[in-house]
Structures are given as C-alpha cells and as structure tokens.
Amino acid sequence: MSQFDKPSNPSRRNVIKTVAATTAAIAMPAIWTSSKAASKRIVIRDSGGIYSKVYGDVFYKPFTKATGIEVVGVPSNAEPTAQIRTMVDTGNYTWDMASISQPAIELLTTGKQYLEKHNLDADPVIAGIPATFRSAYGVGTNVYTTVLAYRTDAFKGRKAPTSWKDMWNVAEFPGRRCLRKHPFDTIEEALMADGVPGGAVYPCDVNRAFKSLDKIKPHIDVWWTGGAQVEQMLKSGEIDMVATWISRPQAAIAAGAPVSICWDQHLWGVDNWTILKGSPNAEACRQFIKFASDPKRQAALTPFLAAGVTHPDAFKYIDPKIAQTLPTYPDNLRRGVKISADYWLKNQDVALEKFNAWLLK
C-alpha cells in the first residue's frame, strides 16, 4: 500500500462464497447501460488482497453487468505515483484509474497534472459525499486510519491504555510496545503523547516530536515495517500495544485474539477513485465512479471489509454492529485527526531523512 493498510472483519471469513450472492441483490441502475459499451474496458489499480476480491464482487462485476464495460482490477501494494507519472508521460496507459490516497493526489497534481478532474460534483450521488472526502481530482471511496490497539489479556485487572499519552507512559502502562518504523503517523502520535491537541498537530513541530520519541525509544520492543507483521504479533501475544493500521487489529480480533481498539486520537485519511490524465476511457471511468459511490453499493462492502464508507447514507443500509467498527461511524470519526496531505507533501523527504538518522542513534 501506500502507507496504509486495509480492514477486515470477523464476518468476512466466508467472503468468497457470500459476497457475490449479496451484491446480486442490489438493483442495477439502468442509467449506466449503453449499447455501445460492450467493446469498452477500464483497468483500475487497487490495493490488492481482500480489496481486490471484494471490489471485484461488489464493484467491478456488477458494473460490467450493468453497463457492458469490462473492469479489470490490477493490485498494487505501494502508492503508485511513479507508475502513474510514467504512464502519463509516455502515453502508454496500462491503467485508466487508480485508488490512491489524498497525499498521492497532491503529489500528482502539484505542478504538472497527472490526473483528470472528475467533474462530477454536480452529480447527486457524488454531491452527497462530504467535501472532506473528495477533491477536484478524487472521489473518496474508503477512509483508512491508524489506531492504538492492545491485547486485553495484557491489561486484565488493570487500566488499559486509551491514548497516545498512555502509550508513552511506561510507568503506569507497562508492557511490550510496538511503533511503525516510519515518520508518517509516528510524528503525530509523538506530539499528541506530549500533550499537543489533535487540532494543533499540523504543522508538526518536528523537534518537539523527536524529543517525545526520545522518551519512548528505549521502551519500543519492535519497530514494525508491514501490516502482516503487526497482525501476527497481536495474535501471538508478542506485543501488548501497538500503533497500527486499523485492519490489523480487526483481523486479529476476527481470528479470535483478545485485542481491543482505541478510537481516541486515531489518524485518518482517504483513499480516492482517480482518473489518469489523458486516459482514453475517462468517460467510462466517470460512470464507474458514480456507480461505486452509490450508498447501497458502498454499504455492500461492509459485511466483508471494514471500509470507512464515505457516503453518509450508506449507514442506512449497514448492520449497526458492523457500523460501529467503521472509521467513518460518526462517533469514531469525530474522535480522530485528519492527516494533512499538504503537510506531508511539503515535508516528507526531510522527515524521512531525520527519522532514519534518529533511529541509528
């Protein structure tokens, strides 16, 4: 992925057998059907894994059935800004669309434009998505987040952590700790642990953040580099608390591990449907974005994938028990801090250099 991983859910164990049956029950909007569409095809970059499977069953196949436009999903685990630049610069399009984060959109639209404007703001479905989840170049499809997660058995009979300040408080909350080996999110966590309110995190006071990190560094048992690593450590009990992408504790919980999630001060961002600049299939891509943004369509993801749905009306069609586990559930979202794409666009190179040097001290 980019810097972020993707969610799972206990009820998703039978996703392969049940997604198709569920999505078949959703009505196909006749407005998208076109007699000329049969020869068309769009290729969409997604994040792979469970996303490729569920997107295929909830979005790709139903869209093809409704419109005759074939959709091919291509998985990619890293934020594909370099690939998109190459495709646009050479005019050799292996993808027409990509699901990418807002920081990636900033990178691809600052200076030379590598993405098409979607021009869908007047569409009633797209207009129903809050402005914080979309831009001129992207329509939000999923809100991801980084949370504090912990093993409940490690805190049996004593107070469990509920904030980054608690994560940093080794005296009152002893246990094996784990942080991400990357400045994204970690700098923000360090600032909030030092008492900076969520609304004042940006622009980040990097010097203050590293002074805060100095305090916790001797107590970090593992610096994680991949989501699967976190999931395994939570399942095995190798760690007691961790700052991690929401998908990993959710997957551990689904597997029966005694894990809990703290929603206070979580850091969230948005994955977006985007269209590559100059794609010959841009209009078909716009049809797909409208189709995939339908509230019922977004809701159909959630029994199998704890996606942070971006259309508020989707919650009308989501099981209340599932809704409470989603990043965009109103009570969860209000407790979080939105990641500043603009800040990281301007500061990521310096932060990476400083962070890597700090790790070696």
Secondary structure, 3 states (H helix, E strand, C coil): CCCCCCCCCHHHHHHHHHHHHHHHCCCCCHHHCCCCHHHCEEEEEECCCHHHHHHHHHHHHHHHHHHCCEEEEEECCCCCHHHHHHHHHHCCCCCCEEEEEHHHHHHHHCCCCCEECCCCCCCHHHHCCCHHHECCCCEEEEEEEEEEEEEHHHHCCCCCCCCHHHHHCCCCCCCCEEEECCCCCHHHHHHHHCCCCHHHCCCCCHHHHHHHHHHHHHHEEEEECCHHHHHHHHHHCCCCEEEEECHHHHHHHHCCCCEEEEEEEEEEEEEEEEEECCCCCHHHHHHHHHHHCCHHHHHCCCCCCCCCCCCHHHHHHCCHHHHCCCCCCHHHHCCCEECCHHHHHHHHHHHHHHHHHHHCC
